Amino acid sequence: MMPSDTDKRRPASLINIKKRSLLVLIGLSIFCTIAYFFSPGNSEQCNESTTLNPPSPDTSTTTIIDAVQGLSSLASHPQVTFQNLNENDHSKDETVAIMVVLPPWAISPSLESFFKQLAQQTHTATRLSLLILNPASPTTIYTVRHYLSSARLHCPVDLYTKTYDTLTPWIAHDDHHDTAHTAIYELAPLGKSAMARAKNFLVQSSLAPSDRFVLWLDPLLTLLPTSLVADFVDQCKTENVDILVPNTMIRKDGVEWGYDRSNWQETTMSTSLQDTVPVDFVFMEGWWEYDTHRFLMVDMISEEDPGHIFTKVSLDGVGSTCLFVKAEIHRNGLNFPAYPYQHQLDSEAFAKAAKVEGYNIVGLPNYKVYHADLEDAEGYSDSDNDSDSDRDDSNQEEDEEGAP
């Protein structure tokens, strides 16, 4: 290789100095690299890393379940919690959350009797959630707490309050017991919508992960079997029942009448009627203004063998006077529609949606609970009880003939 013109012009000593400098730099680089890898600190780090991560003989055995269980260690951190919600679906816990909405008209001394009925239940794995709707004054809360204390309930109680300013006109009175006969059929859907919103607020606020069932009760129920909760839990566990309702009755002048007419089966005529009305039209039971032609569960009571209290019938609509639901149904997103759904509102629309989802809805016609013996039921006046009179006309005549 011939030297370049530049090398020819440079002195030989300068070229030798450059070559030596380059060799020195290369030697220093090699020395520093060897010293880094063989330093004591890095040797300990390598040994520690080897100890913490030993080679696995078979890494394919690591499963997703192992990884999920490993996340449970996060619970040791004070701000991180971990819960496997799949375990709730297979839990053997039988906790029943009893949920009650208390509108202004329900705050009365009869509450103490209602709470005592709950205290007598034989199923002890219960807890009570109460929603005081639009409390009239701060003393309302203390009144309810006084009734709870007097009833000596042995279960945990959660007390909530909620004020709906826009719904005040629709929850200020109870159309079911309109003794002045001022209930207006066209305005009744607004009241049902208001109560549906209240139920949704309560279930979303109080439903706990450990709850397996939810029991919705009307606060004016006066007579409940002491085994009611235990009976319903057993039916849902052994009979593949998802939603269960009994027959709610009242006694007037010694005669037993059906109270909750929201438990029903569709008929051919009732189904065909739904094709003749607008999509936002709401069907309601117990009003003479519109006959739905449905088969009501209050008309299904077996007079021949009333002792068979667990006789079951399939239902398409349910009321919320006494309604037993598997908690997973609410967790899966089904609530009480406050808007027209398949021509229904509130609990009846809830049943319609549950039917679409494939849940099993069952009624017990011969299993009876009793409501307060007030003058009206479901907006009926004394002259509006034609359906019940037709159903039990012969029995009523016999009672009248035998009366003194």
WODA-V363354 format. One record per residue. OMEGA is omega in radians with two decimals (NA if undefined). NEAR is the number of other C-alpha atoms within 10 Angstrom. Layout:
# WODA-V363354
omega = {OMEGA/OMEGA}
near = {NEAR/NEAR}
This chain:
# WODA-V363354
omega = {-3.09/3.10/-3.14/3.12/-3.12/3.12/3.13/-3.09/-3.10/3.08/-3.12/3.14/-3.13/3.14/3.13/3.12/3.14/-3.14/3.13/3.13/-3.13/3.13/3.11/-3.14/3.13/3.13/3.11/3.13/3.14/3.14/-3.12/3.14/3.13/-3.13/-3.12/-3.07/-3.10/3.11/-3.09/-3.09/-3.11/3.07/3.11/-3.14/3.12/3.13/3.14/3.13/3.12/-3.12/-3.10/-3.08/3.14/3.14/-3.14/3.14/-3.13/-3.09/-3.11/-3.12/3.10/-3.09/3.11/-3.14/3.11/3.14/3.13/3.12/3.10/3.12/-3.14/3.10/3.10/-3.11/3.12/3.09/-3.02/-3.09/-3.12/3.06/3.14/3.10/3.09/-3.07/3.08/-3.13/3.13/-3.12/-3.10/-3.11/3.08/3.12/-3.09/-3.14/3.12/3.07/3.11/-3.05/-3.07/3.03/-3.10/3.03/-3.12/-3.08/-3.12/-3.13/-3.08/3.12/3.12/3.11/-3.14/3.10/3.11/3.14/3.10/3.06/3.12/-3.13/-3.11/-3.12/-3.10/3.10/-2.98/-3.11/-3.12/2.96/-3.01/3.07/-3.11/3.05/3.06/-3.04/3.14/3.14/-3.07/-3.11/3.09/3.14/3.13/-3.13/3.13/3.09/3.13/3.12/3.09/3.12/3.11/3.14/-3.13/-3.11/3.13/3.07/-3.12/-3.12/3.08/-3.12/3.03/-3.08/-3.13/3.00/3.12/3.13/3.04/-3.11/-3.08/-3.09/-3.06/-3.11/-3.01/3.11/-3.11/3.13/-3.09/3.14/-3.14/-3.07/-3.10/-3.08/3.12/3.13/3.14/-3.13/-3.11/-3.06/-3.08/-3.13/-3.10/3.11/3.13/3.08/3.11/3.12/3.13/3.13/3.08/3.12/3.13/3.11/3.14/3.11/-3.11/-3.08/3.12/-3.11/-2.94/-3.09/-3.11/3.13/-3.10/-3.13/3.12/3.13/3.06/3.10/3.08/-3.09/2.99/-3.09/-3.14/3.02/-3.04/-3.09/3.11/3.01/-3.12/3.13/-3.03/-3.09/3.14/3.13/-3.09/3.09/-3.13/3.14/-3.12/-3.10/-3.00/-3.03/3.12/3.12/3.13/-3.14/-3.02/3.08/2.99/3.05/3.11/-3.03/2.94/3.07/3.13/3.11/3.10/-3.13/-3.13/-3.13/3.04/3.13/-3.05/-3.13/3.14/3.05/-3.00/3.00/3.04/3.02/3.12/-3.12/-3.13/3.10/3.14/3.12/-3.10/3.10/-3.06/-3.08/3.10/-3.06/-3.12/3.09/-3.08/3.04/3.11/-3.11/3.04/3.12/-3.12/-3.10/-3.10/3.12/-3.08/-3.14/3.06/3.12/-3.05/-3.13/3.09/3.09/-3.08/-3.12/-3.12/3.12/-3.10/-3.10/-3.11/-3.11/3.12/-3.02/-3.12/2.99/-2.99/3.01/3.09/-3.10/3.06/3.10/3.14/3.01/-3.10/3.06/3.04/-2.99/-3.10/-3.00/2.96/-3.04/-3.11/3.12/3.08/3.14/-3.14/3.01/3.14/3.09/-3.11/-3.08/3.06/3.14/-3.12/3.06/-3.06/3.06/3.13/3.07/2.97/-3.00/3.13/3.04/3.05/3.12/3.11/3.14/3.12/3.11/3.12/-3.12/3.07/3.12/-3.09/-3.10/-3.01/3.04/3.09/-3.05/-3.06/3.08/-2.96/2.89/-3.00/3.14/3.13/-3.08/3.11/-2.93/-3.06/3.02/3.10/3.06/-3.13/2.89/-3.10/-3.11/-3.05/-3.07/-3.05/-3.08/3.11/-3.13/3.11/-3.10/-2.97/-3.01/-3.10/-3.14/-3.14/3.13/3.12/3.12/-3.13/-3.13/-3.10/-3.11/-3.13/NA}
near = {3/6/7/8/8/7/12/10/8/10/9/10/8/10/11/10/10/11/10/10/11/10/10/11/11/10/11/10/10/10/11/10/10/10/10/12/12/10/10/10/10/12/12/11/11/11/10/11/10/11/10/8/8/8/9/8/7/7/8/7/9/9/9/9/9/10/10/12/11/10/13/14/12/12/12/10/8/7/7/10/12/13/11/9/10/8/10/15/12/9/11/10/12/18/19/25/27/22/24/22/22/23/21/18/12/17/21/14/11/15/21/20/19/21/21/17/18/24/18/17/18/15/18/15/17/22/18/21/20/19/23/23/23/19/17/14/8/8/10/16/16/11/15/20/15/12/21/19/12/13/19/14/19/14/13/11/16/12/14/17/14/13/13/13/8/8/16/16/12/18/20/15/16/17/23/17/19/18/16/10/12/9/17/12/14/9/10/15/22/17/21/23/20/20/25/23/18/23/23/17/16/22/22/12/12/18/19/13/13/18/22/23/27/25/24/22/17/17/25/21/23/19/18/19/17/15/13/18/23/17/14/21/23/14/16/19/12/8/9/13/20/21/25/24/27/28/25/26/22/25/16/13/7/8/11/14/20/23/24/26/24/21/28/24/17/16/14/9/11/16/13/11/13/16/9/9/12/9/12/12/15/19/20/22/19/22/17/17/12/11/13/19/15/19/17/22/27/24/18/16/19/13/8/7/10/13/11/13/15/16/16/17/14/14/24/24/27/30/22/20/27/21/21/25/23/20/24/17/18/17/14/8/8/15/23/25/22/24/20/17/19/16/18/23/26/27/25/25/26/22/26/21/20/20/15/8/11/9/16/17/23/24/26/21/25/23/20/21/19/22/22/18/18/14/17/21/26/19/24/22/18/10/8/16/17/14/16/14/15/11/13/14/13/10/12/15/12/10/13/10/9/8/7/5}
